[in-house]
Amino acid sequence: MERNEKVIAGLQVIVTELSQQADGHAIQSRIFASEGFAKLADKYAAHAAEERGYVDQCIDRILDLGGEVKLEAKKEAPLCKDPVEWVKYDLQVSRTGLSWLAALVEEARTDYATFDLLKKYYQDEEEDMYWGETQLELIECIGRQNWLVQQL
């Protein structure tokens, strides 16, 4: 198989960025737990674990393709005590990431193993985006306080 350097580089971006997101979601989970928002804490703890699984799969795929995995520096990312502000922030991250990820999925179209991995990851991220949109619509509909009570 011909090595696709763009795909390998894209997988490395996912390893770096998604490990940062997983750490952020794990920390955010603990923040929500400390504030009493058990449902959000559980959701983001599970989300962090799922993201780490995708990081592992991307690392394995880079190695399978003969690439070199790097431990790159990560930029600081925000955290929020306010659950509504966090959902807004996380939704924007999903929207931005999906736009970039769509191009990488297309680039990997002839590498079926990578394509399948990236397609599955894309679908998962899309579900996360829809969840965030739904939560913000629900907040709009039932009000912030009622939504927060549901997260206890």
Buried (B, 14 or more C-beta within 10 A) or exposed (E): EEEBEEBBEBBBBBBBBBBBBBBBBBBBBEBBBEBEBEEBBBBBBEBBEBBBBBBEBBBEBBEEBEBEBEEEEEEEBEEBEEBBEBBBBBBEBBEEBBEEBEEBBEBBEEBEEBBEBBBEBBEBBBEBBEBBBEBBEBBEEEEEEEBBEBBE
